[in-house]
Amino acid sequence: MRPYVHLGAMLGLMAIALAGCSPRVAIPARCLVAQPLPDRAHPALGMVRIPGGVLAMGAGGVREEETPTTAQSVASFLIDRTDVTNAAYTRFVAATGYRTLAEQPLDPKLYPGAAASALRPSSLVFVGLKKGAERSDPSAWWAIVPGADWRHPTGPGSSIIGRDRWPVVHISYPDALAYARWLGRDLPTEAEWEFAARGGLSGKRYVWGDQPQPAGDPRANTWQGVFPVVDTGEDGFKAEIAPVGCFPANGYGLFDMAGNVWQWTRDLYRPANARAAGDDGGMPKNAAYDASDATAPVHVLKGGSFLCSDDFCFRYRPAARVAGPPDSGAEHIGFRTVLR
């Protein structure tokens, strides 16, 4: 399956979107600009060690899929200090010749009767709310754009030139896992990701504590204003992805564990947050299928994106979680890796 096949289910579960931006954007002085490129000879480069402990996973009173809160033991591990960047992914592709799913056409044998135009390489791009449309219908502001991929975030006319330090996006689960394995790493489990995101603050609503972002002191790249009509850009980024490291690190020294781009985890998804041992460290596969497509289990995405607003998505909290079909990427989906 690919993005257009999963569109209805994915949008219904996520209720999140993305706005395009110019490929040449100056990096603000407050942003972290020095990140090491991946080096297979030094697999822990650019990573932070997270101590083991017990995680109070999930939250109550916000989203049903985050409940109930459960205790999870987490062993010590290393995790990327930032999301994987365009520069890092470029090095991986140059070394391996890897092609992401968004860069590959669909197999016509798997989609008999589909028009040739529907089989072209493509990915999901936010195009703005259509005139007269309701914001409750995500298909009114998403589009499947032929030629959109990690090198062309908003389509054929866009580029990542000058955007080395931005998170790589349009990344599917296999695309993220291929990069991780190239470095001898893995993707985090949901428990590892949430434990790391909390930065030692147990049970807090946000990665920085219980209070919303202070006026004039933004803590994450999120959507301010009425989504998806207008983003006021009070955090310094108006309806656009930020370079990595533009906001304060959490208690473990990790950047962008809230907002900016969604991040893949290896765990399979089911709506209830009750945990059981399973095939990928989370839910058993038979409990993790997209209800609209019983051909493939879906994975947990964490962290929210710059499109998460308090009045619509509100999923830039560490307990928040959504389901991601593994073969679907979008302009607000990236990842980071772990080393155990």
Contacts in CASP RR format, 6 or more apart in sequence:
PFRMAT RR
TARGET T0000
AUTHOR 0000-0000-0000
METHOD contacts of the structure
MODEL  1
MRPYVHLGAMLGLMAIALAGCSPRVAIPARCLVAQPLPDRAHPALGMVRI
PGGVLAMGAGGVREEETPTTAQSVASFLIDRTDVTNAAYTRFVAATGYRT
LAEQPLDPKLYPGAAASALRPSSLVFVGLKKGAERSDPSAWWAIVPGADW
RHPTGPGSSIIGRDRWPVVHISYPDALAYARWLGRDLPTEAEWEFAARGG
LSGKRYVWGDQPQPAGDPRANTWQGVFPVVDTGEDGFKAEIAPVGCFPAN
GYGLFDMAGNVWQWTRDLYRPANARAAGDDGGMPKNAAYDASDATAPVHV
LKGGSFLCSDDFCFRYRPAARVAGPPDSGAEHIGFRTVLR
1 293 0 8 1.000
1 295 0 8 1.000
1 296 0 8 1.000
1 325 0 8 1.000
1 327 0 8 1.000
1 328 0 8 1.000
2 101 0 8 1.000
2 106 0 8 1.000
2 122 0 8 1.000
2 327 0 8 1.000
2 328 0 8 1.000
3 10 0 8 1.000
3 102 0 8 1.000
3 122 0 8 1.000
3 123 0 8 1.000
3 124 0 8 1.000
3 144 0 8 1.000
3 328 0 8 1.000
3 329 0 8 1.000
3 330 0 8 1.000
4 118 0 8 1.000
4 122 0 8 1.000
4 144 0 8 1.000
5 111 0 8 1.000
5 293 0 8 1.000
6 290 0 8 1.000
6 292 0 8 1.000
6 293 0 8 1.000
6 325 0 8 1.000
6 327 0 8 1.000
6 328 0 8 1.000
7 124 0 8 1.000
7 139 0 8 1.000
7 142 0 8 1.000
7 144 0 8 1.000
8 138 0 8 1.000
8 139 0 8 1.000
8 292 0 8 1.000
9 290 0 8 1.000
9 291 0 8 1.000
9 292 0 8 1.000
9 293 0 8 1.000
9 323 0 8 1.000
9 325 0 8 1.000
10 323 0 8 1.000
10 324 0 8 1.000
10 325 0 8 1.000
10 328 0 8 1.000
11 138 0 8 1.000
11 139 0 8 1.000
11 142 0 8 1.000
12 138 0 8 1.000
13 322 0 8 1.000
13 323 0 8 1.000
13 324 0 8 1.000
14 138 0 8 1.000
14 301 0 8 1.000
14 322 0 8 1.000
14 323 0 8 1.000
14 324 0 8 1.000
15 138 0 8 1.000
15 312 0 8 1.000
15 313 0 8 1.000
16 138 0 8 1.000
16 262 0 8 1.000
16 304 0 8 1.000
16 305 0 8 1.000
16 307 0 8 1.000
16 308 0 8 1.000
16 313 0 8 1.000
16 315 0 8 1.000
16 322 0 8 1.000
16 332 0 8 1.000
17 126 0 8 1.000
17 128 0 8 1.000
17 138 0 8 1.000
17 141 0 8 1.000
17 142 0 8 1.000
17 227 0 8 1.000
17 228 0 8 1.000
17 307 0 8 1.000
17 332 0 8 1.000
18 124 0 8 1.000
18 125 0 8 1.000
18 126 0 8 1.000
18 241 0 8 1.000
18 305 0 8 1.000
18 306 0 8 1.000
18 307 0 8 1.000
18 330 0 8 1.000
18 331 0 8 1.000
18 332 0 8 1.000
19 126 0 8 1.000
19 128 0 8 1.000
19 228 0 8 1.000
19 231 0 8 1.000
19 239 0 8 1.000
19 240 0 8 1.000
19 307 0 8 1.000
20 125 0 8 1.000
20 126 0 8 1.000
20 153 0 8 1.000
20 154 0 8 1.000
20 158 0 8 1.000
20 239 0 8 1.000
20 240 0 8 1.000
20 331 0 8 1.000
21 153 0 8 1.000
21 154 0 8 1.000
21 239 0 8 1.000
21 240 0 8 1.000
21 241 0 8 1.000
23 153 0 8 1.000
23 158 0 8 1.000
23 159 0 8 1.000
23 160 0 8 1.000
23 161 0 8 1.000
23 162 0 8 1.000
23 163 0 8 1.000
24 161 0 8 1.000
24 162 0 8 1.000
24 163 0 8 1.000
25 163 0 8 1.000
25 240 0 8 1.000
27 33 0 8 1.000
27 165 0 8 1.000
27 243 0 8 1.000
28 236 0 8 1.000
28 243 0 8 1.000
28 246 0 8 1.000
30 246 0 8 1.000
31 165 0 8 1.000
31 242 0 8 1.000
31 243 0 8 1.000
31 244 0 8 1.000
31 245 0 8 1.000
31 246 0 8 1.000
32 82 0 8 1.000
32 165 0 8 1.000
32 243 0 8 1.000
32 244 0 8 1.000
32 245 0 8 1.000
32 246 0 8 1.000
32 255 0 8 1.000
33 165 0 8 1.000
33 243 0 8 1.000
35 46 0 8 1.000
35 81 0 8 1.000
35 82 0 8 1.000
35 85 0 8 1.000
35 87 0 8 1.000
35 88 0 8 1.000
35 165 0 8 1.000
35 244 0 8 1.000
36 45 0 8 1.000
36 46 0 8 1.000
37 87 0 8 1.000
37 88 0 8 1.000
37 91 0 8 1.000
38 45 0 8 1.000
38 88 0 8 1.000
38 91 0 8 1.000
38 92 0 8 1.000
38 182 0 8 1.000
38 183 0 8 1.000
39 45 0 8 1.000
40 182 0 8 1.000
40 183 0 8 1.000
40 184 0 8 1.000
43 183 0 8 1.000
43 184 0 8 1.000
43 185 0 8 1.000
43 339 0 8 1.000
44 78 0 8 1.000
44 339 0 8 1.000
46 80 0 8 1.000
46 81 0 8 1.000
47 78 0 8 1.000
47 79 0 8 1.000
47 80 0 8 1.000
47 81 0 8 1.000
47 339 0 8 1.000
48 78 0 8 1.000
48 79 0 8 1.000
48 80 0 8 1.000
48 81 0 8 1.000
48 252 0 8 1.000
48 253 0 8 1.000
48 254 0 8 1.000
49 76 0 8 1.000
49 77 0 8 1.000
49 78 0 8 1.000
50 74 0 8 1.000
50 76 0 8 1.000
50 77 0 8 1.000
50 78 0 8 1.000
50 79 0 8 1.000
50 192 0 8 1.000
50 195 0 8 1.000
50 196 0 8 1.000
50 252 0 8 1.000
51 76 0 8 1.000
52 74 0 8 1.000
52 75 0 8 1.000
52 76 0 8 1.000
52 77 0 8 1.000
52 195 0 8 1.000
53 73 0 8 1.000
53 74 0 8 1.000
53 75 0 8 1.000
53 195 0 8 1.000
54 71 0 8 1.000
54 72 0 8 1.000
54 73 0 8 1.000
54 74 0 8 1.000
55 71 0 8 1.000
55 72 0 8 1.000
55 73 0 8 1.000
55 74 0 8 1.000
55 191 0 8 1.000
55 194 0 8 1.000
55 195 0 8 1.000
55 198 0 8 1.000
55 202 0 8 1.000
56 69 0 8 1.000
56 70 0 8 1.000
56 71 0 8 1.000
56 202 0 8 1.000
56 203 0 8 1.000
57 69 0 8 1.000
57 70 0 8 1.000
57 71 0 8 1.000
57 72 0 8 1.000
57 190 0 8 1.000
57 191 0 8 1.000
57 194 0 8 1.000
57 195 0 8 1.000
57 273 0 8 1.000
57 275 0 8 1.000
57 319 0 8 1.000
58 66 0 8 1.000
58 67 0 8 1.000
58 68 0 8 1.000
58 69 0 8 1.000
58 70 0 8 1.000
58 194 0 8 1.000
58 273 0 8 1.000
58 319 0 8 1.000
59 66 0 8 1.000
59 67 0 8 1.000
59 69 0 8 1.000
59 203 0 8 1.000
59 205 0 8 1.000
59 317 0 8 1.000
59 319 0 8 1.000
60 66 0 8 1.000
60 67 0 8 1.000
60 68 0 8 1.000
60 69 0 8 1.000
60 319 0 8 1.000
61 67 0 8 1.000
62 314 0 8 1.000
62 317 0 8 1.000
62 319 0 8 1.000
62 320 0 8 1.000
63 314 0 8 1.000
63 315 0 8 1.000
63 320 0 8 1.000
64 271 0 8 1.000
64 272 0 8 1.000
65 271 0 8 1.000
65 272 0 8 1.000
65 273 0 8 1.000
65 321 0 8 1.000
65 322 0 8 1.000
66 273 0 8 1.000
66 319 0 8 1.000
66 320 0 8 1.000
66 321 0 8 1.000
67 272 0 8 1.000
67 273 0 8 1.000
68 273 0 8 1.000
68 274 0 8 1.000
69 273 0 8 1.000
70 273 0 8 1.000
70 274 0 8 1.000
70 275 0 8 1.000
72 191 0 8 1.000
72 195 0 8 1.000
72 275 0 8 1.000
74 191 0 8 1.000
74 192 0 8 1.000
74 195 0 8 1.000
75 340 0 8 1.000
77 188 0 8 1.000
77 192 0 8 1.000
77 338 0 8 1.000
77 339 0 8 1.000
77 340 0 8 1.000
78 338 0 8 1.000
78 339 0 8 1.000
78 340 0 8 1.000
79 188 0 8 1.000
79 192 0 8 1.000
79 193 0 8 1.000
79 196 0 8 1.000
79 254 0 8 1.000
79 336 0 8 1.000
79 337 0 8 1.000
79 338 0 8 1.000
79 339 0 8 1.000
80 336 0 8 1.000
80 337 0 8 1.000
80 338 0 8 1.000
81 253 0 8 1.000
81 254 0 8 1.000
81 255 0 8 1.000
82 167 0 8 1.000
82 244 0 8 1.000
82 245 0 8 1.000
82 254 0 8 1.000
82 255 0 8 1.000
82 256 0 8 1.000
82 336 0 8 1.000
83 167 0 8 1.000
83 168 0 8 1.000
83 244 0 8 1.000
83 255 0 8 1.000
83 256 0 8 1.000
83 260 0 8 1.000
83 261 0 8 1.000
83 263 0 8 1.000
83 334 0 8 1.000
83 335 0 8 1.000
83 336 0 8 1.000
84 167 0 8 1.000
84 168 0 8 1.000
84 176 0 8 1.000
84 179 0 8 1.000
84 334 0 8 1.000
84 335 0 8 1.000
84 336 0 8 1.000
84 337 0 8 1.000
85 164 0 8 1.000
85 165 0 8 1.000
85 166 0 8 1.000
85 167 0 8 1.000
85 168 0 8 1.000
85 244 0 8 1.000
86 150 0 8 1.000
86 160 0 8 1.000
86 163 0 8 1.000
86 164 0 8 1.000
86 165 0 8 1.000
86 166 0 8 1.000
86 167 0 8 1.000
86 168 0 8 1.000
87 164 0 8 1.000
87 165 0 8 1.000
88 168 0 8 1.000
88 179 0 8 1.000
89 150 0 8 1.000
89 168 0 8 1.000
89 171 0 8 1.000
89 179 0 8 1.000
90 160 0 8 1.000
90 164 0 8 1.000
92 98 0 8 1.000
92 178 0 8 1.000
92 179 0 8 1.000
92 182 0 8 1.000
95 182 0 8 1.000
96 178 0 8 1.000
96 182 0 8 1.000
98 175 0 8 1.000
98 178 0 8 1.000
98 179 0 8 1.000
100 149 0 8 1.000
100 150 0 8 1.000
100 170 0 8 1.000
100 171 0 8 1.000
100 172 0 8 1.000
100 175 0 8 1.000
101 172 0 8 1.000
101 174 0 8 1.000
101 175 0 8 1.000
101 327 0 8 1.000
101 329 0 8 1.000
102 121 0 8 1.000
102 122 0 8 1.000
102 123 0 8 1.000
102 147 0 8 1.000
102 148 0 8 1.000
102 149 0 8 1.000
102 150 0 8 1.000
102 170 0 8 1.000
102 172 0 8 1.000
102 329 0 8 1.000
103 121 0 8 1.000
103 149 0 8 1.000
103 150 0 8 1.000
104 121 0 8 1.000
105 119 0 8 1.000
105 120 0 8 1.000
105 121 0 8 1.000
106 114 0 8 1.000
106 118 0 8 1.000
106 119 0 8 1.000
106 120 0 8 1.000
108 114 0 8 1.000
108 119 0 8 1.000
111 118 0 8 1.000
111 119 0 8 1.000
117 146 0 8 1.000
120 146 0 8 1.000
120 147 0 8 1.000
121 146 0 8 1.000
121 147 0 8 1.000
121 149 0 8 1.000
122 144 0 8 1.000
122 145 0 8 1.000
122 146 0 8 1.000
122 147 0 8 1.000
122 148 0 8 1.000
123 144 0 8 1.000
123 145 0 8 1.000
123 147 0 8 1.000
123 148 0 8 1.000
123 149 0 8 1.000
123 170 0 8 1.000
123 329 0 8 1.000
123 330 0 8 1.000
123 331 0 8 1.000
124 142 0 8 1.000
124 143 0 8 1.000
124 144 0 8 1.000
124 145 0 8 1.000
124 148 0 8 1.000
124 328 0 8 1.000
124 329 0 8 1.000
124 330 0 8 1.000
124 331 0 8 1.000
125 142 0 8 1.000
125 143 0 8 1.000
125 144 0 8 1.000
125 145 0 8 1.000
125 148 0 8 1.000
125 153 0 8 1.000
125 154 0 8 1.000
125 155 0 8 1.000
125 330 0 8 1.000
125 331 0 8 1.000
126 141 0 8 1.000
126 142 0 8 1.000
126 143 0 8 1.000
126 228 0 8 1.000
126 307 0 8 1.000
126 331 0 8 1.000
126 332 0 8 1.000
127 141 0 8 1.000
127 142 0 8 1.000
127 143 0 8 1.000
127 145 0 8 1.000
128 141 0 8 1.000
128 228 0 8 1.000
129 135 0 8 1.000
129 140 0 8 1.000
129 141 0 8 1.000
129 228 0 8 1.000
129 229 0 8 1.000
130 140 0 8 1.000
130 141 0 8 1.000
133 140 0 8 1.000
133 141 0 8 1.000
134 140 0 8 1.000
135 141 0 8 1.000
135 227 0 8 1.000
135 228 0 8 1.000
135 229 0 8 1.000
135 312 0 8 1.000
141 228 0 8 1.000
145 154 0 8 1.000
145 155 0 8 1.000
146 155 0 8 1.000
146 156 0 8 1.000
147 155 0 8 1.000
147 156 0 8 1.000
148 154 0 8 1.000
148 155 0 8 1.000
148 156 0 8 1.000
148 170 0 8 1.000
148 331 0 8 1.000
149 155 0 8 1.000
149 170 0 8 1.000
150 160 0 8 1.000
150 168 0 8 1.000
150 169 0 8 1.000
150 170 0 8 1.000
150 171 0 8 1.000
150 175 0 8 1.000
151 159 0 8 1.000
151 160 0 8 1.000
152 158 0 8 1.000
152 159 0 8 1.000
152 160 0 8 1.000
153 160 0 8 1.000
153 169 0 8 1.000
153 170 0 8 1.000
153 241 0 8 1.000
153 331 0 8 1.000
154 331 0 8 1.000
160 166 0 8 1.000
163 243 0 8 1.000
165 243 0 8 1.000
165 244 0 8 1.000
166 241 0 8 1.000
166 242 0 8 1.000
166 243 0 8 1.000
166 244 0 8 1.000
167 241 0 8 1.000
167 244 0 8 1.000
167 256 0 8 1.000
167 260 0 8 1.000
167 261 0 8 1.000
167 334 0 8 1.000
168 334 0 8 1.000
169 241 0 8 1.000
169 261 0 8 1.000
169 329 0 8 1.000
169 330 0 8 1.000
169 331 0 8 1.000
169 332 0 8 1.000
169 333 0 8 1.000
169 334 0 8 1.000
170 329 0 8 1.000
170 330 0 8 1.000
170 331 0 8 1.000
170 333 0 8 1.000
171 264 0 8 1.000
171 329 0 8 1.000
171 333 0 8 1.000
171 334 0 8 1.000
171 335 0 8 1.000
172 326 0 8 1.000
172 327 0 8 1.000
172 328 0 8 1.000
172 329 0 8 1.000
173 187 0 8 1.000
173 264 0 8 1.000
173 299 0 8 1.000
173 324 0 8 1.000
173 326 0 8 1.000
173 327 0 8 1.000
174 326 0 8 1.000
174 327 0 8 1.000
175 329 0 8 1.000
176 187 0 8 1.000
176 264 0 8 1.000
176 334 0 8 1.000
176 335 0 8 1.000
176 337 0 8 1.000
177 186 0 8 1.000
177 187 0 8 1.000
177 264 0 8 1.000
177 266 0 8 1.000
179 335 0 8 1.000
179 337 0 8 1.000
180 186 0 8 1.000
180 187 0 8 1.000
180 335 0 8 1.000
180 337 0 8 1.000
180 338 0 8 1.000
183 337 0 8 1.000
183 339 0 8 1.000
184 339 0 8 1.000
185 337 0 8 1.000
185 338 0 8 1.000
185 339 0 8 1.000
186 266 0 8 1.000
186 337 0 8 1.000
186 338 0 8 1.000
186 339 0 8 1.000
186 340 0 8 1.000
187 264 0 8 1.000
187 265 0 8 1.000
187 266 0 8 1.000
187 335 0 8 1.000
187 337 0 8 1.000
187 338 0 8 1.000
188 196 0 8 1.000
188 265 0 8 1.000
188 266 0 8 1.000
188 336 0 8 1.000
188 337 0 8 1.000
188 338 0 8 1.000
189 265 0 8 1.000
189 266 0 8 1.000
189 267 0 8 1.000
189 280 0 8 1.000
189 281 0 8 1.000
189 282 0 8 1.000
190 265 0 8 1.000
190 267 0 8 1.000
190 282 0 8 1.000
190 300 0 8 1.000
190 302 0 8 1.000
190 321 0 8 1.000
191 267 0 8 1.000
191 275 0 8 1.000
192 265 0 8 1.000
192 338 0 8 1.000
193 263 0 8 1.000
193 265 0 8 1.000
193 302 0 8 1.000
194 302 0 8 1.000
194 318 0 8 1.000
194 319 0 8 1.000
196 252 0 8 1.000
196 254 0 8 1.000
196 257 0 8 1.000
197 207 0 8 1.000
197 250 0 8 1.000
197 254 0 8 1.000
197 257 0 8 1.000
197 258 0 8 1.000
197 302 0 8 1.000
197 303 0 8 1.000
197 318 0 8 1.000
198 204 0 8 1.000
198 207 0 8 1.000
198 250 0 8 1.000
198 318 0 8 1.000
199 207 0 8 1.000
199 250 0 8 1.000
199 251 0 8 1.000
199 252 0 8 1.000
199 253 0 8 1.000
199 254 0 8 1.000
199 257 0 8 1.000
200 250 0 8 1.000
200 251 0 8 1.000
200 252 0 8 1.000
201 207 0 8 1.000
201 208 0 8 1.000
201 209 0 8 1.000
201 250 0 8 1.000
201 251 0 8 1.000
204 210 0 8 1.000
204 318 0 8 1.000
205 317 0 8 1.000
206 212 0 8 1.000
206 213 0 8 1.000
206 219 0 8 1.000
206 258 0 8 1.000
206 316 0 8 1.000
206 317 0 8 1.000
206 318 0 8 1.000
207 219 0 8 1.000
207 220 0 8 1.000
207 250 0 8 1.000
207 257 0 8 1.000
207 258 0 8 1.000
207 317 0 8 1.000
207 318 0 8 1.000
208 219 0 8 1.000
208 248 0 8 1.000
208 250 0 8 1.000
208 258 0 8 1.000
212 310 0 8 1.000
213 219 0 8 1.000
213 220 0 8 1.000
213 222 0 8 1.000
213 235 0 8 1.000
215 234 0 8 1.000
216 234 0 8 1.000
218 234 0 8 1.000
218 235 0 8 1.000
218 236 0 8 1.000
218 247 0 8 1.000
219 247 0 8 1.000
219 248 0 8 1.000
219 258 0 8 1.000
220 235 0 8 1.000
220 247 0 8 1.000
220 256 0 8 1.000
220 258 0 8 1.000
220 259 0 8 1.000
220 260 0 8 1.000
220 316 0 8 1.000
221 235 0 8 1.000
221 236 0 8 1.000
221 237 0 8 1.000
221 241 0 8 1.000
221 242 0 8 1.000
221 246 0 8 1.000
221 247 0 8 1.000
221 256 0 8 1.000
221 259 0 8 1.000
221 260 0 8 1.000
221 306 0 8 1.000
222 235 0 8 1.000
222 258 0 8 1.000
222 259 0 8 1.000
222 306 0 8 1.000
222 307 0 8 1.000
222 308 0 8 1.000
222 309 0 8 1.000
222 310 0 8 1.000
222 316 0 8 1.000
223 231 0 8 1.000
223 239 0 8 1.000
223 306 0 8 1.000
223 307 0 8 1.000
223 308 0 8 1.000
223 309 0 8 1.000
223 312 0 8 1.000
223 313 0 8 1.000
224 231 0 8 1.000
224 232 0 8 1.000
224 233 0 8 1.000
224 234 0 8 1.000
224 235 0 8 1.000
224 309 0 8 1.000
225 231 0 8 1.000
225 232 0 8 1.000
225 309 0 8 1.000
225 311 0 8 1.000
226 309 0 8 1.000
226 311 0 8 1.000
227 307 0 8 1.000
227 309 0 8 1.000
227 311 0 8 1.000
227 312 0 8 1.000
227 313 0 8 1.000
228 307 0 8 1.000
228 312 0 8 1.000
231 238 0 8 1.000
231 239 0 8 1.000
232 238 0 8 1.000
233 239 0 8 1.000
235 247 0 8 1.000
236 242 0 8 1.000
237 246 0 8 1.000
237 306 0 8 1.000
239 306 0 8 1.000
239 307 0 8 1.000
240 306 0 8 1.000
241 260 0 8 1.000
241 261 0 8 1.000
241 306 0 8 1.000
241 332 0 8 1.000
242 256 0 8 1.000
242 260 0 8 1.000
242 306 0 8 1.000
244 255 0 8 1.000
244 256 0 8 1.000
244 260 0 8 1.000
245 255 0 8 1.000
245 256 0 8 1.000
246 255 0 8 1.000
246 256 0 8 1.000
247 255 0 8 1.000
247 256 0 8 1.000
249 255 0 8 1.000
250 257 0 8 1.000
257 303 0 8 1.000
257 318 0 8 1.000
258 303 0 8 1.000
258 304 0 8 1.000
258 316 0 8 1.000
258 317 0 8 1.000
258 318 0 8 1.000
259 303 0 8 1.000
259 304 0 8 1.000
259 305 0 8 1.000
259 306 0 8 1.000
259 308 0 8 1.000
259 316 0 8 1.000
260 304 0 8 1.000
260 305 0 8 1.000
260 306 0 8 1.000
261 304 0 8 1.000
261 305 0 8 1.000
261 306 0 8 1.000
261 332 0 8 1.000
261 333 0 8 1.000
261 334 0 8 1.000
262 301 0 8 1.000
262 302 0 8 1.000
262 303 0 8 1.000
262 304 0 8 1.000
262 305 0 8 1.000
262 322 0 8 1.000
262 332 0 8 1.000
262 333 0 8 1.000
262 334 0 8 1.000
263 301 0 8 1.000
263 302 0 8 1.000
263 303 0 8 1.000
263 333 0 8 1.000
263 334 0 8 1.000
263 335 0 8 1.000
263 336 0 8 1.000
264 299 0 8 1.000
264 301 0 8 1.000
264 333 0 8 1.000
264 334 0 8 1.000
264 335 0 8 1.000
265 299 0 8 1.000
265 300 0 8 1.000
265 301 0 8 1.000
265 302 0 8 1.000
266 280 0 8 1.000
266 281 0 8 1.000
266 299 0 8 1.000
267 280 0 8 1.000
267 281 0 8 1.000
267 282 0 8 1.000
267 283 0 8 1.000
267 299 0 8 1.000
267 300 0 8 1.000
268 278 0 8 1.000
268 279 0 8 1.000
268 280 0 8 1.000
268 281 0 8 1.000
268 282 0 8 1.000
268 283 0 8 1.000
268 284 0 8 1.000
268 285 0 8 1.000
268 287 0 8 1.000
268 288 0 8 1.000
268 297 0 8 1.000
268 298 0 8 1.000
268 299 0 8 1.000
268 300 0 8 1.000
269 283 0 8 1.000
269 288 0 8 1.000
269 297 0 8 1.000
269 298 0 8 1.000
269 299 0 8 1.000
269 300 0 8 1.000
269 321 0 8 1.000
269 322 0 8 1.000
269 323 0 8 1.000
269 324 0 8 1.000
270 283 0 8 1.000
270 287 0 8 1.000
270 288 0 8 1.000
273 321 0 8 1.000
275 282 0 8 1.000
275 283 0 8 1.000
276 282 0 8 1.000
276 283 0 8 1.000
276 284 0 8 1.000
276 287 0 8 1.000
278 284 0 8 1.000
278 285 0 8 1.000
279 285 0 8 1.000
280 299 0 8 1.000
285 297 0 8 1.000
288 297 0 8 1.000
288 298 0 8 1.000
289 296 0 8 1.000
289 297 0 8 1.000
289 298 0 8 1.000
290 296 0 8 1.000
290 297 0 8 1.000
290 298 0 8 1.000
290 323 0 8 1.000
290 325 0 8 1.000
293 325 0 8 1.000
296 325 0 8 1.000
296 326 0 8 1.000
296 327 0 8 1.000
297 326 0 8 1.000
298 323 0 8 1.000
298 324 0 8 1.000
298 325 0 8 1.000
298 326 0 8 1.000
299 323 0 8 1.000
299 324 0 8 1.000
299 326 0 8 1.000
300 321 0 8 1.000
300 322 0 8 1.000
300 323 0 8 1.000
300 324 0 8 1.000
301 321 0 8 1.000
301 322 0 8 1.000
301 323 0 8 1.000
301 324 0 8 1.000
301 333 0 8 1.000
302 318 0 8 1.000
302 320 0 8 1.000
302 321 0 8 1.000
303 315 0 8 1.000
303 316 0 8 1.000
303 317 0 8 1.000
303 318 0 8 1.000
303 320 0 8 1.000
304 313 0 8 1.000
304 315 0 8 1.000
304 316 0 8 1.000
304 320 0 8 1.000
304 322 0 8 1.000
305 316 0 8 1.000
305 332 0 8 1.000
305 333 0 8 1.000
306 332 0 8 1.000
307 313 0 8 1.000
307 332 0 8 1.000
308 314 0 8 1.000
308 315 0 8 1.000
308 316 0 8 1.000
314 320 0 8 1.000
315 321 0 8 1.000
315 322 0 8 1.000
END
